[in-house]
Amino acid sequence: WNPGFPYEERQTARLRGYRRALCVRSYVHRGTEERPGLVLGLDRGGSCKGVAFRVSAPNWAETVGYLRERELVTSVYLERTVRLMLGDGRQVSALTYVIDRAHPQYAGAVTIEEAARVVHGAIGRSGANPVYVANTVEHLRELGIRDQRLESVVAAIAALGETG
């Protein structure tokens, strides 16, 4: 919803072989070393519906440089070229970033309850972790994308707030 770079076209897209997951420990932006938060990454398995952006040739190098600076700060992500199915049926190659399962920030598969507990009290430089997760769910809904697992994490966080 806010890519941070100029683009010519935005479309919903499906990536097979990876899924959206709260699988990255955040020590800076949504948590701290003492109280890490969880942020999203693309982890192996399943599929993910999201958004693809077409960047013009003159902006390509600058855009890739920006993305590398943004996404590869701690080397928790690996840059990959993947095949996407766009909402209009076209198949395209795309640049994306997937989780490095060997990286210390990789949280692995966490249950909905574990994710809610970790996210519930985490705050980092960019703000509260629960706000990040809730905003992501809201932005996905605005794009017509439902993520039942993330929605369940938001509900579990709300329940923790009521009881804790």
C-alpha positions as CSV (number, residue, x, y, z in Angstrom):
1,W,0.0,0.0,0.0
2,N,3.0,2.3,0.5
3,P,5.9,0.9,-1.5
4,G,8.2,3.9,-1.0
5,F,9.2,4.1,-4.7
6,P,7.5,5.3,-7.9
7,Y,5.7,2.7,-10.0
8,E,3.7,2.6,-13.2
9,E,1.2,-0.1,-12.3
10,R,-0.1,-1.9,-9.2
11,Q,-1.9,-5.2,-9.3
12,T,-2.9,-8.0,-6.9
13,A,-0.7,-11.0,-7.4
14,R,-0.3,-14.6,-6.1
15,L,3.1,-16.0,-5.3
16,R,3.2,-19.8,-5.0
17,G,5.7,-21.6,-2.8
18,Y,5.8,-18.9,-0.1
19,R,3.4,-17.6,2.5
20,R,3.0,-14.5,4.5
21,A,4.1,-15.2,8.1
22,L,5.0,-13.4,11.4
23,C,8.4,-15.2,11.3
24,V,10.9,-12.4,11.8
25,R,12.0,-11.2,15.2
26,S,12.2,-7.4,15.3
27,Y,14.8,-6.0,17.6
28,V,14.6,-2.4,16.3
29,H,11.5,-1.3,14.5
30,R,8.8,-3.3,16.3
31,G,10.6,-4.5,19.4
32,T,13.9,-4.4,21.3
33,E,16.7,-6.9,22.1
34,E,15.0,-7.4,25.5
35,R,11.5,-7.6,24.1
36,P,11.6,-8.6,20.4
37,G,8.5,-8.1,18.3
38,L,7.4,-10.1,15.3
39,V,7.2,-8.7,11.7
40,L,6.1,-10.3,8.5
41,G,8.3,-12.2,6.0
42,L,7.7,-14.5,3.1
43,D,8.4,-18.1,4.4
44,R,8.5,-21.3,2.4
45,G,5.3,-23.2,1.8
46,G,1.8,-22.4,0.7
47,S,1.0,-19.3,-1.3
48,C,0.6,-15.6,-0.7
49,K,-1.8,-13.1,-2.3
50,G,-0.4,-9.6,-2.2
51,V,0.5,-6.7,-4.5
52,A,3.0,-6.4,-7.4
53,F,4.3,-3.1,-8.7
54,R,5.6,-2.5,-12.2
55,V,8.6,-0.1,-12.2
56,S,9.7,1.7,-15.3
57,A,13.1,0.9,-16.8
58,P,14.6,4.3,-16.0
59,N,13.6,3.9,-12.3
60,W,14.6,0.2,-12.0
61,A,18.2,0.6,-10.7
62,E,17.2,3.3,-8.2
63,T,14.3,1.2,-7.0
64,V,16.3,-1.9,-6.5
65,G,19.0,0.1,-4.6
66,Y,16.2,1.5,-2.4
67,L,14.8,-1.9,-1.7
68,R,18.2,-3.4,-0.9
69,E,18.9,-0.7,1.5
70,R,15.5,-1.1,3.2
71,E,15.2,-4.9,3.2
72,L,18.7,-6.1,3.6
73,V,19.8,-4.1,6.6
74,T,20.3,-7.1,8.9
75,S,20.5,-9.8,6.1
76,V,17.4,-11.5,7.5
77,Y,15.9,-11.5,4.0
78,L,17.3,-13.1,0.8
79,E,16.7,-11.4,-2.6
80,R,14.9,-13.6,-5.0
81,T,13.4,-13.4,-8.5
82,V,10.1,-15.3,-8.6
83,R,7.2,-15.9,-10.9
84,L,3.9,-14.3,-10.0
85,M,0.4,-14.7,-11.3
86,L,-1.2,-11.2,-11.6
87,G,-4.8,-10.6,-10.9
88,D,-5.4,-10.2,-14.7
89,G,-4.0,-13.6,-15.4
90,R,-0.5,-12.6,-16.7
91,Q,2.5,-14.4,-15.3
92,V,5.5,-12.2,-14.7
93,S,8.9,-12.3,-13.0
94,A,9.3,-10.2,-9.9
95,L,11.9,-9.2,-7.4
96,T,11.0,-10.1,-3.8
97,Y,12.6,-10.7,-0.4
98,V,12.1,-14.0,1.4
99,I,13.2,-15.0,4.9
100,D,16.6,-16.6,5.5
101,R,15.7,-19.5,7.7
102,A,19.4,-19.7,8.9
103,H,19.3,-16.2,10.2
104,P,19.1,-15.7,14.0
105,Q,16.1,-13.4,13.6
106,Y,14.1,-16.2,12.0
107,A,11.4,-17.0,14.5
108,G,10.2,-20.2,12.8
109,A,6.6,-21.3,12.8
110,V,4.8,-19.8,15.8
111,T,1.2,-20.5,16.8
112,I,-1.4,-17.8,16.8
113,E,-1.3,-17.7,20.6
114,E,2.5,-17.4,20.7
115,A,2.4,-14.7,18.0
116,A,-0.2,-12.7,20.0
117,R,1.8,-13.0,23.2
118,V,5.1,-11.8,21.5
119,V,3.4,-9.0,19.6
120,H,1.1,-7.8,22.5
121,G,3.7,-5.9,24.5
122,A,6.4,-5.2,21.9
123,I,7.3,-1.7,21.0
124,G,10.2,-0.5,18.9
125,R,11.6,2.5,17.1
126,S,8.7,2.5,14.5
127,G,6.0,2.0,17.1
128,A,3.9,-0.6,18.8
129,N,4.0,-4.1,17.3
130,P,0.2,-4.7,17.7
131,V,-0.5,-1.6,15.7
132,Y,1.8,-2.9,12.9
133,V,-0.1,-6.2,12.7
134,A,-3.6,-4.5,12.9
135,N,-2.6,-2.0,10.2
136,T,-1.4,-4.7,8.0
137,V,-4.7,-6.6,8.3
138,E,-6.6,-3.4,7.6
139,H,-4.5,-2.5,4.5
140,L,-4.9,-6.1,3.2
141,R,-8.7,-5.8,3.6
142,E,-8.7,-2.5,1.7
143,L,-6.9,-4.4,-1.2
144,G,-9.5,-7.1,-1.1
145,I,-7.1,-9.6,0.5
146,R,-8.1,-11.6,3.6
147,D,-5.5,-13.3,5.7
148,Q,-7.3,-15.4,8.2
149,R,-4.2,-16.3,10.2
150,L,-3.2,-12.6,10.7
151,E,-6.8,-11.7,11.5
152,S,-6.8,-14.5,14.2
153,V,-3.6,-13.0,15.7
154,V,-5.2,-9.6,15.9
155,A,-8.2,-11.1,17.7
156,A,-5.9,-13.0,20.1
157,I,-4.0,-9.7,20.8
158,A,-7.3,-8.0,21.6
159,A,-8.2,-10.8,23.9
160,L,-4.9,-10.4,25.8
161,G,-5.6,-6.7,26.1
162,E,-8.9,-7.5,27.7
163,T,-7.5,-10.0,30.2
164,G,-4.1,-8.6,30.8
